[in-house]
Amino acid sequence: MESVKYMLTSNQEKTQEAFQQSKNAIEQIIRILVLMENMIRGMNLICYFDLQRHYSAAYKYLQQHKETFLKECITSNLKQGIREGYYREDIDIEVMARFRMESSMLVFQNNLFPSNDYDIVRVNTQIFAHYMYGIATLKGHKMITNQLQKRNR
């Protein structure tokens, strides 16, 4: 439990810092993508499964964190992106926030993406890009492409 709390507190601080340092909603989410990639690279996926199977209180704590902090971050980003004209006005914020929360967890589903066959960082990036381009306006598409190209240099 203490390890999970420490990891989540650390990730929460890094997330808040990324949000504060960003000029717009797309830059925020790109910074979060980088944080996620770093976290995934340093993580043994078996730990996630063990947490689910053997440490139900710690897993429940992780799920609660996802439902509160993570959902609020995503919701805030969506609202900001709409205000800035980067995200479509017609998206259902509640639905897309939940979609993003759950789709970000797909990389941990070994039955969908066996680690022997898939690079989970690449899978995460593909899922992320699908989400971002799906909610973006044309102005947002240009910014996303620009930010991703800048990041890949």
LINKA-V887457 format. One record per backbone hydrogen bond with DSSP energy under -0.5 kcal/mol. NH is the residue of the N-H (numbers start at 1). CO is the residue of the C=O. E is the energy in kcal/mol with one decimal. If there is no record, write none. Layout:
NH&CO&E + NH&CO&E
This chain:
5&1&-2.6 + 6&2&-2.5 + 7&3&-2.6 + 8&4&-2.7 + 9&5&-2.5 + 10&6&-2.5 + 11&7&-2.6 + 12&8&-2.5 + 13&9&-2.2 + 14&10&-2.1 + 15&11&-2.4 + 16&12&-2.6 + 17&13&-2.2 + 18&14&-2.3 + 19&15&-2.4 + 20&16&-2.2 + 21&17&-2.0 + 22&18&-0.7 + 22&19&-0.7 + 28&24&-2.1 + 29&25&-2.2 + 30&26&-2.2 + 31&27&-2.3 + 32&28&-2.0 + 33&29&-2.1 + 34&30&-2.0 + 35&31&-2.1 + 36&32&-2.8 + 37&33&-2.6 + 38&34&-2.4 + 39&35&-2.4 + 40&36&-3.0 + 41&37&-2.7 + 42&38&-1.5 + 43&40&-1.4 + 45&43&-0.7 + 47&44&-1.8 + 48&44&-0.7 + 49&45&-1.6 + 50&46&-2.9 + 51&47&-2.3 + 52&48&-1.9 + 53&49&-2.4 + 54&50&-3.3 + 55&50&-0.7 + 55&51&-1.3 + 59&55&-2.6 + 60&56&-2.5 + 61&57&-2.1 + 62&58&-2.2 + 63&59&-2.3 + 64&60&-2.4 + 65&61&-2.2 + 66&62&-2.1 + 67&63&-2.3 + 68&64&-1.3 + 69&65&-0.7 + 70&65&-1.7 + 71&66&-1.4 + 72&68&-2.3 + 73&69&-2.4 + 74&70&-2.4 + 75&71&-2.7 + 76&72&-2.7 + 77&73&-2.3 + 78&74&-2.6 + 79&75&-2.4 + 80&76&-2.4 + 81&77&-2.8 + 82&78&-2.1 + 83&79&-2.3 + 84&80&-2.4 + 85&81&-0.6 + 85&82&-1.0 + 86&81&-2.0 + 87&81&-1.8 + 88&135&-3.3 + 91&88&-0.9 + 93&91&-0.9 + 96&92&-2.9 + 97&93&-2.5 + 98&94&-2.0 + 99&95&-2.6 + 100&96&-2.6 + 101&97&-2.3 + 102&98&-2.5 + 103&99&-3.0 + 104&100&-2.0 + 105&102&-0.9 + 106&103&-1.0 + 108&105&-1.6 + 109&106&-2.1 + 110&108&-1.3 + 112&109&-1.4 + 113&109&-2.6 + 117&114&-1.8 + 118&114&-2.1 + 120&118&-0.8 + 123&119&-2.3 + 124&120&-2.6 + 125&121&-2.3 + 126&122&-2.3 + 127&123&-2.5 + 128&124&-2.6 + 129&125&-2.7 + 130&126&-2.2 + 131&127&-2.1 + 132&128&-2.9 + 133&129&-2.7 + 134&130&-1.5 + 135&131&-1.4 + 136&132&-1.1 + 137&86&-2.3 + 141&137&-2.7 + 142&138&-2.1 + 143&139&-1.9 + 144&140&-3.1 + 145&141&-2.7 + 146&142&-2.4 + 147&143&-2.9 + 148&144&-3.0 + 149&145&-2.5 + 150&146&-2.4 + 151&147&-2.2 + 152&148&-1.8 + 153&149&-0.5 + 153&150&-0.8
